[in-house]
Each structure stands twice: as structure tokens, then as C-alpha cells.
């Protein structure tokens, strides 16, 4: 447990640090973009407020605001924000994926096929070919809890599926076994999920 | 063992309970002891000695337990919820039965804690 805890602590610190660095970089890039888009000639959109509505100085200001440059600038900022969002959403800090893999390998055996193709999702294939997904969220929005996992099995066809699910602490959604587990439960509940899937898989 | 399927249920219950973390175990034990009484989110978070906000407990652990059909939540008013264990769950009914037969003293403690508002 000690090792795992320290891994998650590291992952948390790393994540926070990365956010800070990304934010600093964002401010820097923002300034450069601002310069790049407004230092060349201003190309106005041709929209001008009617005479007499605003003082003349304001009309000039307005033409700068309503310009192709502004449109370009905003789309550049939007793009940056989007990239940042995707980056922070898709990738799990590496100590956290080490933690997850260690726990899963520990309970399922080192021979088990675990694919970590997409940042926060681990797809586990059991010996009998059944699969389940372990999805990690870095920080749960509603509760502020760190590294919460969502377990989802593949669709299972079994008459007693609900009973098997409940007896192993899982809910059933769309013929899949599902549960949300915290990181200190990952070990044991993955174990129960595997057991439940073996049972459901053999009693088709 | 007198009844094999009964002891199988107890075995499943033990493995299930040990798969949960501290918070979930505390919630289930407390609720199973006081069943059929239900408690509000605030009462529950006090009962299990939860230090965070009861709202985050509610949105996290409690709603997850509800998805797994281990507990039931009745909405009394838009802001007041009644939380209790789901006695129709195959293992929780075993736990409730155990608490009922052997947990008289623990129940008294829980109920006393609930009355001290």
C-alpha cells in the first residue's frame, strides 16, 4: 500500500505542476498571439456605427475591435484553450498509470493482457476472452476526490446476471457490470469483477 | 454449518464488505444496524465521522452505492433525502439480518448518536 500511495501522491503533484506550467505557457503564448495578430495592418470588417452615435475616436476603436484580426485572434485563443483542455483531459500522469498497471497486474497476474491505448482507459482481457475497461478520472468534479476509477465490463449474456452483479457489489447497466471505485478499492473490486465475469461467462 | 447456501451468502458478504473502503464500510454498517430507519445525508456524514462536506459525500460515495443498488434514497423534499440500505439486495439482507440478531448493543449506540442533535 505504501508504494501505491506514494505513486498517487507523485501523480497528483505532477498533475498540479503541469497545470501551472501550462497556465504560464498559455499566458506567454497569449501575449505573443496578441502581438502577431494586431501588429500587422488592421483589416476592418466594414461595419461602422452610424454617425453621431459615438464620438469619432470611438469609431476608430470600434473598427479595430470589429476586424478580421480580432476574429483570427479569438479563433487562435479558442484553439489554444481547446488543445489545453484535450491535453489535460486525455492524459494520465505517468505515476498514476504505473499505479493502475501495478494494481491490475498484481491481482490478475502478469500474463494478463492490459492495453493502455488511450490515456486514461485500461482495457483488460481475461483468460476466457472477456474484457473490461478501467477508466480513471484524475479528479472527480462533484466531490473533488482524486483518481477515481470507473469499471465497465463488456456486455454479458446471462440469465442470472443481475444476481451475480449484486452479489459482487456491481450495478447492471445495459447488460454490463458497472461500478465506481476509489483508488484504494481498485485492487479488491477488480478482483470481484473478474470473479463475477468468470461466473457470468461460464453460465451462459 | 447448518445451511450451506446461507454460509455461502455470508462468505460473499464478507468478501464484498472487504472490497469496500473505510467510508463505504462505515456507511453500510451504520445503515444496516439502524434499518429500517433512514437518515438524511447530514446525519449520515456525522454518524460515520466524515470530515468533508456532506454534499460531496452524497454526490460521490452515496450515489455510487445507490447505482450498485446497495442503498436506497427517497427524496422527501427537494433538499431532504432519506437514505437507507436496500433490504432487497441479496447480501445486504443477510447483513441486516445479522445486525438484527447480534447487533442490539451496536444499534443502541448508533441510535443514541442519532438522537444527539
Interface residues (C-beta under 8 A of the other chain):
Chain A: X140 X142 X143 X144 X145 X148 X163 X166 X167 X168 X169 X170 X171 X178 X179 X180 X181 X182 X184 X185 X188 X189 X191 X192
Chain B: X12 X15 X16 X18 X19 X20 X21 X24 X56 X57 X59 X60 X64 X67 X68 X69 X70 X89 X90 X91
